[in-house]
Amino acid sequence: MISTPTLRAYARSLWTSCEAALAHAIAEQTGRDAGDVSLRILARYVLEIPDLAGTEPDPPAALTAAFTHLQRGWPDL
């Protein structure tokens, strides 16, 4: 599917269409305001992970890296 641009774009659009719902769920779980842009940023990041990882030579390693960053944040770059 990754090698078919149309299917990849469609799958990505399905994932990212869930951004508002995921941000709302994060808001409910954390007690934060649903309108907080940082929640939308987090939701978008999480929803982009499958597409980004799928284009890497080692998708499982990319998934591990993505979720490690979610858990720990980014060290000084």
N, C-alpha and C positions, 0 to 999 in steps of 0.2 A: 504494500500500500504506500510506503514512503516513496517509492520510485514513481508513483503515479501522482503527478502534481494536483490533479483535480480531486482525487480521493483524499489526499493529504489535506488539502484546503478545506474540504467538506468536514473531515473528522475534526480538524482544528476548530472550525466554526461551531460544531456541536459542543465541544468541550468548553470553549470560551463563552458560549451563550449561558452558561451556568454561573457566571461571575457574580451576578447580583445575589443569587440564591445562596451561594457559598459564603459570600461576605456577610449576608444576613445571619447565616448559621454560626459563623465565627463570632459575630456580635453577640448573639444570644448566649453562646458558651462562655464568652469572656466578660460579659457585662458592659461591653463598650458600645458606643453610639453606632447604630447601623449606617449612619452617614459618614463615618470616619474614613477618609480616603485611604489611610494606611491599611484598612481591612480589604478594600478593593484591590490594592496593590498586592497584598498577600494572596488573595484569592486568584488574581491573574497569574501570579508566579506559579502557584500550585497547579493551575489548569494548563499552563504552558509546558510543564515538566514532561509529560508524555511525548509531545511533539519534539522538544529539544533532545531528549534522551534517545528517541528513535532515530535521530540522524547521526548519532555518535557511533564510532566503530565498536564500542563496547557499551550497549545500552544499559545493562545492569549496573555497571560501574558508574555511569552517568546518573542513574536514579539514586544510587547510594550517595554520590556527591551532592546532589540536589537536596536530598532529605537531611544530610548531615548539616548543610548550611541552614536549613529550616530550624534544626534543633539548636545549633550553636551560634548561628550568625556568621558573618564574614570576619576573618582576622584582618588586621591592617594590610591593605594590598600595596 
